[in-house]
Amino acid sequence: MTDFDDFYAAYYADLTVQLYAYSGDRHEAQDVVQEAFCRALARWRQVSRYDDPAAWVRRVAWNLATSRWRRIRVMRAFHSRQRGEPVIEGPEPDRIALIGALASLPAAQRRAMVLRYLADLPVAEIADREGVPEGTVKSWLHRGRVALAAQLGPAYTEETHA
């Protein structure tokens, strides 16, 4: 793919969803993916020749998210030592459990679950993006829900799919 605009249009949403699942913060995910694309644009002649330019952007975004998380952790530790400074709580335990459970799924199931339930994409669009029949996506989603319910408990299935 040699046109940056087409590349951006093809991968921005997917990468944002992936980073959202990693960070648990939609705005943070949008920021780091946007920054990664800006860095790709600045080096587009080189990046466009890679076998998988999207993997390069994903890695840059992932590294940015990790760096930001580390800075926030240091900042929170500093603020916790200060008098009268409010401490900002981290992600809720349920969010941490969900992200951990998603990470345990096979890649295809995890992508399908993230795209369906975090990105709100229809099954047909997921099938098209993944290059598989809709029935395969439905199977991945079913298996993913079963696996998540086993890890997170039946409340997940009841609340989400009642």
C-alpha positions, 0 to 999 in steps of 0.5 A: 500500500503506497497511499498514506490516506488509504492506509490510514483509512484502512487501519485507524479504527482497528488499531484504535480498538486494539489499543482501547482493549489494551489501555482501557481508555478510549481517548488514550487509545485514540491519542496514541494511535493518532500519534503513531500515524503521525510518526508513520506519515513523517517516515512514510517512504520507509514505512510503506516499504515494510512487509506490514506497515500496520504492524509498525504503527501498532508497535509504535502506538503500543509503545506510546501507550506503555510509556504514558502508563509508566509516566502516569504511574510515576506521577501517581506515586509522587502525588500519593506522597504529597499532602492534600493531593487527591489520588486518582484511582486506576481502572476498575477491577472489572475492567482489569479482569476483562482485559486479562480475560481478553488477552487469554483468548486466541487472537482471532476470537479476541479480535472478533470480540473486540471488534463486535463488542467494543467497536460495535461492528456488525458480524458481516463487517468483521467477516469481511475484515477477517476474510472469513465467512460470517458463520466463522465469526459467529463461532469465534464470538460464541467461543469467546463469550463462553471462554470469558464467562468461564473466566469472569463468571456467569454475570458477564453472560447474563448482563451482556447477552440476556 
